[in-house]
Amino acid sequence: METSLLDSIKLLNGWLADPKIRIFDQPDFIYRRQIETLLLPDWDKLWIILVGPRQSGKTTMGKYLCQRLVDMKRRKTLLYLNCDYLEIRDWLKQGVGFIKQAIDQFNLEEPIFFIDEVQRLDNPGLLLKSIVDLQLPIKLIASGSSQLEIKSATQEHLTGRHIEAVVLPLSQTELNDQKASLTQSLIFGSYPQIVLSGQKEILLRQLYNDYINKDIIEILKVGKPDMMQNLVALTAHCAGQLVNYQQLAIDCRVTISTIQNYLSILEKTYVIKAIKPFVGNKRTEITSNPIYYFIDNGFRNQALKNLLPVENRLDAGLLVENFVFQEMEKYKTQNFQDWNIYYWRTKSGAEIDFIIKHGEEIVPVEVKYQNMRAPKLTRGFRSFLQAYQPRLAIVITKSFTADVEVEGGLVHFLPLDNLSAMFDMLNL
């Protein structure tokens, strides 16, 4: 083992030389909802794959999992390998022989191998499969910040051999639904580093620039980074509205197929998420282009270069709508739920922001961030209730609370700072 490689590994794994050093020691750690599921003994012989956007907390969660596994005596130690280090990448390129070298070099017993930033490798899926095929008594964890390199590879090579967890920015549930954190999340988002820092504007700008300069230019090698940055800003302006591929192509001076390809990259690197129209059994419903929402409000606001408080925003309604979508998507991923989020439109113009569908259950969710003194439903919302008669429906308000029976179902009016109640009601 070369000296530079050995030095890097020792630097990253202080506990190998001194057992008193803990793998994880972060007093301000915010507990993540997926952890208890990922610690189940069911996964002891499977890879744990942590995917998600840059700086969403994948490394932190991975090390926390390792510490817990060691504390529970299900494993004895950890070898942490960060693929941002060139010498570590070169070592892993040699194939699975690195495992025996590591075990012999560091006298590892019942170890965890945690390969971080695995998307930096040329063919991560093939390497992971080769390790699993050895059937060694080791626990395997990997993390990556892009579906482009890691998810397709794991699906191809690791079917039935891994459990995947999408690690998104912190949810309001994880932040204990504190009103102060809600206000901050609407503007600065909820990436862990930003939540915990007093210098939110500086860190948010750095996070955004790192995505453009590292993920887009350096790692993904996107050919038109300036156009991509322009597209991010344009998408931020129209987030929550039907996407117009032709107009985006005109504004960016590229073809529609290029726009669609670059939007796919934004989605697969966890910047945005597309939702499709809900089509039931009514001919009046439209099948149209998707609507895109941002995974994090801070990222959207940075793309817009607008960090004004919500009360001073012309786009306050869209900002809150985007936030509600984020929380639904986080709840879904954190609880490993198998349900889908759609939007609903009719040819006559009736619309509902979100339709949650799980099996045969349909729950409409409308966002009305405005002052209310009495429960009010739009004509479009009532028409959906008449057509589909869901057992429950939800309207997110600014501060109003009420329960109203309509068309045999119950419509809950919930304030934005009580979104957790919505998930309790869904019980999906």
C-alpha positions in Angstrom: 0.0 0.0 0.0 1.5 3.3 -1.1 2.4 5.9 1.6 0.0 8.6 0.2 -2.9 6.1 0.2 -2.1 4.9 3.7 -1.9 8.4 5.0 -5.3 9.3 3.6 -6.9 6.2 5.0 -5.4 6.9 8.5 -6.5 10.5 8.3 -10.1 9.4 7.6 -10.2 6.5 10.1 -8.7 7.7 13.3 -10.5 5.0 15.3 -8.4 2.3 13.6 -5.3 3.5 15.5 -7.1 4.6 18.7 -10.3 2.7 19.6 -11.2 5.6 22.0 -12.0 7.8 19.0 -15.6 7.4 18.1 -16.7 6.9 14.5 -19.5 9.5 15.0 -19.3 12.4 17.4 -21.5 15.3 16.3 -23.4 16.9 19.2 -25.7 19.0 17.0 -26.8 16.0 14.9 -30.4 16.2 13.8 -31.9 12.7 13.9 -33.1 11.4 10.6 -36.4 9.5 10.2 -34.9 6.7 8.0 -32.4 5.5 10.6 -34.5 3.1 12.5 -35.6 1.3 9.4 -32.0 1.1 8.1 -30.8 -0.4 11.3 -33.1 -3.4 11.1 -31.3 -6.7 11.1 -33.0 -7.5 7.8 -30.4 -5.5 5.9 -27.3 -7.0 7.6 -26.3 -9.0 4.5 -27.4 -6.3 2.0 -25.7 -3.1 0.8 -27.2 0.1 2.1 -27.2 2.6 -0.7 -27.6 6.3 0.4 -28.5 8.6 -2.5 -29.5 12.2 -2.5 -28.4 15.8 -3.3 -25.0 17.2 -2.4 -24.7 18.1 1.3 -28.1 16.6 2.3 -26.5 14.5 5.1 -25.6 11.2 3.5 -22.1 11.0 5.0 -23.4 12.0 8.4 -26.2 9.5 8.3 -23.8 6.8 7.1 -21.4 7.3 9.9 -24.2 7.5 12.4 -25.4 4.1 11.2 -21.9 2.7 11.5 -21.5 3.9 15.0 -24.9 2.4 16.0 -24.0 -1.0 14.4 -20.7 -1.0 16.4 -22.4 0.1 19.6 -24.9 -2.7 19.2 -22.0 -5.1 18.6 -23.3 -6.2 15.2 -20.0 -5.0 13.8 -16.6 -4.3 15.3 -15.2 -1.4 13.3 -15.4 0.7 10.2 -13.2 1.4 7.2 -14.4 4.7 5.7 -13.3 5.4 2.1 -14.0 8.8 0.5 -13.8 8.7 -3.3 -13.2 12.4 -3.4 -9.6 11.4 -2.6 -7.8 10.6 -5.9 -5.5 8.0 -4.3 -8.5 6.1 -2.9 -10.3 6.2 -6.3 -7.2 4.8 -7.9 -7.0 2.1 -5.3 -10.6 1.0 -5.8 -10.1 0.9 -9.6 -7.9 -2.2 -9.0 -11.1 -4.1 -8.1 -12.1 -6.2 -5.1 -8.6 -7.0 -4.2 -8.6 -3.8 -2.1 -10.7 -5.6 0.5 -8.2 -8.2 1.4 -5.4 -5.6 1.4 -7.4 -3.5 3.9 -8.3 -6.4 6.1 -4.6 -7.5 6.3 -3.2 -4.0 6.6 -5.5 -2.8 9.4 -6.3 -6.2 11.1 -10.0 -5.7 10.5 -12.5 -8.0 12.1 -16.2 -8.0 11.2 -15.8 -4.6 9.6 -18.1 -2.2 7.8 -16.9 -0.8 4.5 -18.4 2.6 3.9 -17.6 3.9 0.3 -18.6 7.5 0.2 -19.1 9.6 -2.9 -19.1 6.4 -5.0 -20.4 8.3 -8.1 -16.8 9.5 -8.5 -15.8 6.0 -9.6 -15.9 5.0 -13.3 -18.2 2.0 -12.8 -19.6 2.0 -9.2 -22.3 -0.6 -9.8 -19.9 -3.2 -11.2 -17.5 -2.7 -8.2 -20.4 -3.0 -5.7 -21.7 -6.2 -7.3 -18.2 -7.7 -7.3 -17.8 -7.1 -3.6 -21.2 -8.6 -2.9 -20.4 -11.6 -5.0 -17.5 -12.4 -2.7 -19.9 -13.1 0.1 -17.5 -12.0 2.8 -18.6 -11.4 6.4 -18.5 -7.6 6.0 -21.2 -4.9 6.1 -21.4 -2.7 3.0 -22.6 1.0 2.8 -22.2 3.3 -0.1 -23.4 6.9 -0.8 -23.6 9.0 -3.9 -25.0 12.4 -4.9 -26.4 11.5 -8.4 -28.8 9.0 -9.7 -27.0 9.2 -13.1 -24.0 7.2 -12.0 -25.2 5.3 -9.0 -28.9 4.4 -9.3 -28.8 2.9 -12.8 -25.7 1.0 -11.9 -27.2 -0.4 -8.7 -30.4 -1.4 -10.5 -28.4 -3.2 -13.1 -25.9 -5.0 -10.9 -27.4 -5.1 -7.4 -31.0 -6.2 -7.9 -32.1 -7.9 -4.7 -28.8 -7.2 -3.0 -29.4 -3.7 -1.6 -31.8 -1.4 0.1 -31.8 2.2 -1.1 -32.6 5.3 1.0 -33.0 8.7 -0.6 -31.6 11.3 1.8 -33.2 14.6 1.1 -32.8 17.9 3.1 -34.3 17.9 6.6 -38.1 17.7 6.9 -40.2 19.8 9.2 -40.9 16.7 11.2 -37.2 16.2 11.8 -37.0 19.9 12.8 -39.9 19.3 15.3 -42.2 21.6 13.4 -40.7 24.6 15.2 -42.3 27.8 13.8 -38.9 29.5 13.6 -37.4 26.6 11.5 -40.5 26.8 9.2 -39.8 30.5 8.5 -36.2 29.8 7.8 -36.9 26.7 5.6 -39.3 28.7 3.4 -36.5 31.0 2.4 -33.1 29.3 3.1 -34.3 25.7 2.7 -33.4 22.9 5.0 -30.0 21.5 4.1 -28.5 20.4 7.5 -25.4 22.7 7.2 -27.6 25.7 6.4 -30.1 24.9 9.2 -27.3 24.8 11.8 -25.4 27.9 10.6 -25.8 31.5 11.3 -24.3 32.3 7.9 -27.2 30.9 5.8 -26.9 33.3 2.8 -23.1 32.6 2.3 -23.5 28.8 2.7 -26.6 28.7 0.4 -24.7 30.6 -2.3 -21.8 28.2 -1.9 -24.0 25.1 -2.2 -25.6 26.4 -5.3 -22.2 27.3 -6.9 -20.8 23.9 -6.0 -23.7 22.2 -7.7 -23.1 24.1 -10.9 -19.3 23.9 -10.8 -18.7 20.4 -9.5 -21.8 18.3 -10.2 -22.6 19.8 -13.5 -19.2 20.8 -15.0 -16.7 18.5 -13.3 -18.5 15.3 -12.6 -21.4 15.1 -15.1 -19.4 17.0 -17.7 -22.5 18.8 -19.0 -21.5 20.6 -22.2 -23.4 23.9 -21.7 -23.1 24.9 -18.0 -24.1 28.5 -18.7 -27.3 27.3 -20.4 -27.9 24.9 -17.5 -27.6 27.7 -15.0 -30.1 29.8 -17.1 -32.4 26.8 -17.2 -32.3 26.4 -13.4 -33.3 30.0 -13.0 -36.1 29.8 -15.6 -37.4 26.6 -14.0 -37.4 28.3 -10.6 -39.6 31.1 -12.0 -42.2 28.6 -13.3 -42.0 26.0 -10.5 -45.5 24.8 -9.7 -46.8 25.6 -13.2 -47.2 23.5 -16.3 -43.8 23.3 -18.0 -43.6 24.9 -21.5 -40.7 23.1 -23.2 -41.0 25.2 -26.3 -40.7 28.5 -24.4 -37.8 27.2 -22.4 -36.1 26.2 -25.6 -36.6 29.6 -27.1 -35.3 31.4 -23.9 -32.3 29.1 -23.7 -31.7 29.1 -27.5 -31.5 25.3 -27.7 -33.7 22.5 -28.9 -36.7 21.1 -27.0 -34.9 17.7 -26.7 -31.9 19.5 -25.1 -34.2 21.2 -22.6 -35.8 17.8 -21.8 -32.4 16.2 -21.4 -31.2 18.9 -19.1 -34.4 18.9 -17.0 -33.8 15.1 -16.6 -30.3 15.8 -15.3 -31.7 18.4 -12.8 -34.2 15.8 -11.6 -31.6 13.0 -11.4 -29.3 15.2 -9.3 -32.2 16.0 -6.9 -32.7 19.7 -7.8 -36.2 19.3 -9.1 -38.9 16.7 -9.2 -41.6 16.2 -11.9 -45.2 15.3 -11.1 -47.6 14.1 -13.8 -51.3 14.8 -14.2 -53.8 12.6 -12.4 -56.1 10.9 -14.9 -59.1 9.1 -13.5 -62.1 8.1 -15.6 -63.3 11.5 -16.7 -62.9 12.6 -20.3 -62.7 16.2 -19.2 -59.4 15.6 -17.6 -56.3 16.7 -19.4 -53.1 14.7 -20.1 -50.4 17.3 -20.4 -46.8 18.2 -19.6 -45.5 17.6 -16.1 -45.1 20.3 -13.4 -41.7 20.7 -11.8 -41.1 21.5 -8.1 -37.8 22.1 -6.4 -36.6 19.7 -3.8 -35.4 22.6 -1.6 -36.8 26.1 -1.4 -33.4 27.6 -0.6 -32.0 26.2 -3.8 -34.9 27.7 -5.7 -34.6 31.1 -4.0 -30.8 31.2 -4.7 -31.5 30.4 -8.4 -33.9 33.4 -8.4 -31.5 35.5 -6.4 -34.4 36.3 -4.1 -34.1 35.7 -0.3 -36.8 38.1 0.8 -39.1 37.0 3.6 -42.3 35.3 2.5 -44.5 38.3 3.5 -42.5 40.5 1.1 -42.7 38.0 -1.9 -44.8 38.3 -5.0 -44.4 34.6 -5.4 -45.5 33.7 -1.8 -48.2 31.3 -3.0 -45.8 29.3 -5.2 -43.2 29.4 -2.6 -45.5 27.8 0.0 -46.9 25.4 -2.6 -43.4 24.3 -3.4 -42.7 23.8 0.3 -45.7 21.6 0.8 -44.6 19.4 -2.1 -41.2 19.1 -0.6 -42.6 17.9 2.7 -44.8 15.3 1.0 -41.9 14.0 -1.0 -39.7 13.9 2.2 -42.4 12.0 4.1 -42.7 9.5 1.3 -39.0 8.8 1.1 -38.3 8.9 4.8 -41.1 6.3 5.5 -40.3 4.2 2.4 -43.9 4.7 1.3 -45.2 3.4 -2.1 -47.5 6.2 -3.1 -47.5 8.8 -5.9 -48.1 12.5 -6.1 -50.0 14.0 -9.1 -51.7 17.3 -10.0 -55.2 17.6 -11.4 -56.5 19.8 -14.3 -59.6 19.7 -16.4 -60.2 21.2 -19.9 -62.6 23.7 -18.2 -59.8 25.1 -16.0 -60.6 23.3 -12.7 -57.5 22.3 -10.8 -56.1 20.9 -7.6 -52.4 21.3 -6.6 -51.8 17.7 -5.5 -53.4 14.3 -5.6 -51.9 11.6 -3.4 -52.7 8.2 -4.7 -52.0 5.0 -2.8 -53.6 1.9 -4.2 -57.3 2.8 -4.6 -57.1 5.7 -2.0 -57.1 9.2 -3.4 -56.5 12.3 -1.3 -56.7 15.8 -2.9 -54.5 18.5 -1.3 -54.9 22.2 -2.1 -52.6 24.9 -0.9 -54.3 28.2 -0.1 -51.8 30.4 1.8 -54.2 33.2 2.7 -56.1 34.5 5.6 -59.5 32.7 6.1 -62.3 33.3 8.5 -64.5 30.6 7.2 -63.9 27.4 5.2 -64.0 28.0 1.5 -63.6 25.6 -1.4 -63.0 26.4 -5.0 -65.4 25.2 -7.6 -62.7 23.0 -9.0 -62.1 21.4 -5.6 -65.8 20.7 -5.1 -66.1 19.2 -8.6 -63.3 16.7 -7.8 -65.0 15.8 -4.5 -68.2 15.2 -6.4 -66.5 13.1 -9.0 -64.3 10.9 -6.9 -65.8 11.2 -3.3 -62.5 10.7 -1.4 -62.8 9.8 2.3 -60.7 12.8 3.1 -59.3 16.0 1.5 -56.9 18.6 2.8 -56.6 22.3 2.4 -53.4 23.9 3.6 -54.0 27.5 4.9 -52.0 30.3 6.4 -53.5 29.9 9.9 -57.1 28.7 9.7 -58.2 25.3 11.1 -61.6 23.6 10.5 -63.2 20.3 9.6 -66.0 20.3 7.1 -68.1 17.3 5.7 -68.5 17.6 1.9 -69.9 14.9 -0.4 -69.7 12.3 2.3 -66.0 12.9 3.0 -64.2 15.1 5.5 -62.2 18.2 4.3 -59.5 19.2 6.8 -58.3 22.8 6.8 -54.8 22.8 8.3 -52.4 25.7 8.9 -49.0 25.4 7.2 -47.1 25.1 10.6 -49.1 21.9 11.3 -48.2 19.8 8.2 -47.4 16.8 10.4 -51.2 16.5 11.1 -51.7 15.9 7.4 -49.4 12.9 7.4 -51.1 11.6 10.5 -54.4 11.8 8.8 -53.2 10.2 5.6 -52.0 7.1 7.4 -50.7 5.7 4.2 
